[in-house]
C-alpha cells in the first residue's frame, strides 16, 4: 500500500512541474545594453555600430545560452541613455551596471558582479615615491578619464582628498603623465595597459602593484522587463558565481583585449573609446 504522504508529495510534484517549466521557459530572449565606451568589458562594435561587444557580452551570451535564452546586445546611447532604456523597460538588462543604491527602485542587481575592474595607479618608471594607497596620493597632482568608474566610497574620498584632473579619455591623461604634468593616472588595469602600449609608452609608464579601488560591474534587470522573474534572477546569480569561481571572466577579458588592440591598430579606429 502506498503511504498517503508519498501520494501527497507525488501530487504536489506533478502540480508544480508545469509552474517550473513555465518559469524556466517564459523568457526566451533578452535585449541587453550598457556602456558603449568601456573596453574590454563592453563597447560599440565598429563593424556593426548598432550592437555592443566585449567580455561582458560574451559571458552573458554563454550563460544565457546554457539557460536556453537568446541575447541581443544593442547600442542604447551613452551610459545615461542606456540606463534609461532599461529603467523604462524598453530594454531588459544592463550588462555593466555599477552598483547604485538610488537605482534599487527600478533595477534588480544580480550578485556577484559579472566582472570587477581593478583601478590601478599608473606612474612614470622613474617615480620613486610609493603610490599604493589613497593617503600616499595626497598632495600629488593626478589625472583620470571622466569615463573611469569608481566605487561610491572611493569617488567621495577622491573628490575630498585628491587633486585630480578629469579628462575626456585616457590618451590625454597618459600624455600628461609622460610629460611630467601630473604624477599619476588612475585607470583600469586592462584599459590602462592597452592604451599605454598603443601610445608607445610602455618603456616610460607602469602600474603600481596593487589596485586602489575595485568596482564591480553588475547585470541589472529592469523591474519593467517581462523577463524579470525569480527563476531567471536565481539562474543568472548561479552562473555569475560559477564564472567567478572558474576564472571564465578572465578568459573572455583576455580574448577581448586582443580584439580591442587589433581595432586600435586600424587607422579608422584611431579614436577608439577608452576607460
N, C-alpha and C positions, 0 to 999 in steps of 0.2 A: 504493500500500500504506500502511495506517495504521501509524504508528510505535507499537511496543509501549508506550512510555512514555505516549503520548497515551491509549491504551486503558486503561492502568492508572489514569490521572488521571480519566478519564470514569467508570470503575467506582467509584472511591473517592467521587466526587461523588454518584453515584446512591445509594451506601450511606449517605452522610452526610445526604442530603436528609430522609429520614424522621426521623432523630435531631433535626435542626434544627427541623423542623416540630413535633415533639413538644415540644421545649424551648420554642418560641415559643407553642405553644397550650396548654401544660399548665395554666397559671394563668389562669383565666377571671374570677376575682372576688377582690378584696382587701377584707378587713374591717379598717378603719383606725380608730384612736382617737388621743387626745392630750389636751392641756390643755383644760379646759372654761372657762378664765378668762384667755385670752391674746389678746384682740382687738388689732389687726385680723387677727392670724395664724390664730387658732383659738379658738372659743368656742362655748358651748352655744346652740343655736338657740332663742330664746324662743318661737317659733311651733311648734316641734317638739322639745321637750327631749330626746327620745331620740337626736337627731342633733347633730353638730357642724357649724359653718360657719366660713368665713374664707378669707383669701388662700391659706393652705397647702392647704385643701381644694380650692379652685378650681384651683390649679396642678397638684396631683396628679391630680385628676379629668381635666383636659385631657391631661396627659402619658400617663396610663394609657389613656385613650380612644384615643389615637393608636396604642397598642400592642394595642388590642383587648381591654382588660381593664376590667371594671366595678368601681367602687369605691363602698363604702358607709362613711360616717363615723358611727360610733356613739359615744355618750357612754359612757365606761368608768369613770366616777367621777372623783375628784380625781386629781392627777397621779401620785401614788404607786400608786394603784389601776389607772390606765391602763397604767402601766409593767408592773405585774404581769400584767395581762390579755395583754399582748404577750409578755412573757418566757415565760409558760406555753404560749403558742400558741393561747389561746382567741381572740385576735385576731391578725391578721397583722403589722401595722405601726404604728409611732408616726409621726405626721406633723410633730412639732415637738420632737424629742429634742435636748437639749443634749448635746454630746459628753461622755461619762463613761467613762474607761478601765475602771472597775470593771464596766461592763456588756458589755465586749467578749467575755465568755464566753457571752453569751446573745443578743446583738444584732449584726447587720451594719449598720454606718453607711454610708449612701450619700453619697459625696463628689462634688461640692461640696455645701454645705448648701442646703436648699430656699430659705431666706431668712436674712438677717443682720439683727440688731436693734441699731441704734445706741443706746447708753446715753448720754444727754445730762445735763449739769449744768444744772439749772433754778435761776434766781436771781430776786430782785426787780429791777425795772428800775433802781432807784437804787443797785444794788450796784456799787461801783467797783473792787473787788479782782478781778484775773483769776482765773478758776477753769477752767483748761484742762488741768491735769494732776493726778495723784494727789498730788504734793508740795504743790501750791497749796491742796489741800483740808485739809491738816493743820491741827489746832488750831481748826477751824471746825465747829460742830455741823451735822449734816445729817440727812436723813430719806429713807427709801425704802419702797416697798411690799414686803412679805415675798414677794409673788408675782413680783417682778422677778428674772430670772435673769441672772447674771453669768458670765464665763468663770472657770474654777477659779483661775487666777493672780490675776485682779483681786479675786475674792472673798477669797482668802487675804490679799492686801495690804490690802484694806478692813478686814478684821477686825483686822489688826495695827496699822494706822496711822490709821484714821478713826474719828471719833465719830459713829456712825450710829444713829439710832432707826429700828427696823423696825416698820412699822405694817400693819394688815390690808389696806389698799388705798391707791391714790393720792389719793383725796379727802382724807383726814385729813392726808396728807403735804403736799399743796399748801396746805391751810388753815393748817397750822403755818408754812409758808414765808411766806404772805401776812401772817400776824400777827406775823412777825418772831421767832418762837420757834426757828427754825432758819435757817441762812444759805443752804442749798441743798437740792435734792432730786435724787436720781438716778432717772431714769425713761427708758423707751424714747422715742425721738423721736416716734413716732406716737401712742402711748398718752398720753404727756405732753401733746402738742399738743391732742388731742381733749378730755382732761379739763380742761385749763386753759380752753379755750373754753367747755365745758359749765358750768364753775363761774363763768363770767363774770369771769375773772381775766386775760384777755389784755392788758389795759392795765397790769397790775401785775407780771406774771411773764413771763420769757423764757428760752429755752435759750441757753447759751453756744455759740459757733460750731462747736466740734469735739467729737466723741464721745470719751469717756474709756475706753470699752470697746465691743467689737463682737462679742458672742457669736453663733455660728451655730446655727440650728435645723435638724436633720437628719431625713431619712427614716431610720428604723431598723427593719430587717426581722428578725423573730424567727427564731432558729435552729429553732424548733419549727413554723414555718409550712410548709405543703406548697408554698407559692409561692416559697420561698427557694431559687432556682436561679441559677446563674451568668448565664444569659441575662437574666433579669429584673433582677438587680443591675446588669449592664452597661448595659442599656437605660435604667434609671432614672438611672444616673450620666450617661449621654449626654444625657438630657432635662434634667437639672438644670444641666448645663454649657451647653446651648443656652439655657435660661431665663436664666441669669446673664448670658450674652453679649448677649441680645436686649433685656433690660430688662422682660421679661414680668412678672416678680415685682412690679415697681413698679406696673404697671398694675392687677394684682389687688389690691395693697395699697391703692391709692387708691380703687378701687371698694368695698372692704370697709370702709374708713374712713367712707365716706358711709353705708353700711348701718348701721354701729355708731352713728354720730352720730344717725341717724334713730331708732334704738332708744332712745338715751339721752334723746331729747326726748319720748318717750312716758311718761306717768305710771307705767305698770305696770313700766317698765324703770328706775325711779329708782335701784335698787340694782344696776345692771348691773356686770359684772365689770370690773376694771381690772388693769393690769400695770405 
